[in-house]
Amino acid sequence: MAPRAAILATLAQAAAQPSGLALFLPLILIMVIFYFLMILPAQRRQKKVTQMLGALKNGDKVITNGGIYGTIVGLESDAVQLRIADQVKVKISRSAIAGMQPEAKES
């Protein structure tokens, strides 16, 4: 009976240890949550910015990352010429444009 008791003891120890999948399940769950809370929204924002930069045209009123308000007067493949005041034009990178100016509210 000694060999049978040894086998039962070994089976009891094996049953007490969690499987490999059970060990990695919390880590997998954390990665899934991280993806939905951090990575997916960032990808959506980047896609919107890329679409906005591709749709720029002359006459659009934009804001740069530096906070400069201007009107687009010239477009190039990787740069934009902005009129920021009368007779004042600056050339900036397309990636320096943060967004479109909000429409002015009439009172």
Secondary structure as the mmCIF struct_conf table of DSSP 4:
data_model
#
loop_
_struct_conf.conf_type_id
_struct_conf.id
_struct_conf.beg_label_comp_id
_struct_conf.beg_label_asym_id
_struct_conf.beg_label_seq_id
_struct_conf.end_label_comp_id
_struct_conf.end_label_asym_id
_struct_conf.end_label_seq_id
HELX_RH_AL_P HELX_RH_AL_P1 ALA A 2 ALA A 16
BEND BEND1 GLN A 17 GLN A 17
HELX_LH_PP_P HELX_LH_PP_P1 PRO A 18 SER A 19
HELX_RH_AL_P HELX_RH_AL_P2 GLY A 20 PHE A 34
HELX_RH_PI_P HELX_RH_PI_P1 TYR A 35 ILE A 39
HELX_RH_AL_P HELX_RH_AL_P3 LEU A 40 GLY A 54
TURN_TY1_P TURN_TY1_P1 ALA A 55 ALA A 55
TURN_TY1_P TURN_TY1_P2 ASN A 58 GLY A 59
STRN STRN1 LYS A 61 THR A 64
TURN_TY1_P TURN_TY1_P3 ASN A 65 GLY A 66
BEND BEND2 GLY A 67 GLY A 67
STRN STRN2 TYR A 69 LEU A 75
BEND BEND3 SER A 77 ASP A 78
STRN STRN3 ALA A 79 ALA A 85
TURN_TY1_P TURN_TY1_P4 ASP A 86 GLN A 87
STRN STRN4 VAL A 88 SER A 93
HELX_RH_3T_P HELX_RH_3T_P1 ARG A 94 ALA A 96
STRN STRN5 ILE A 97 MET A 100
HELX_LH_PP_P HELX_LH_PP_P2 GLN A 101 GLU A 106
#
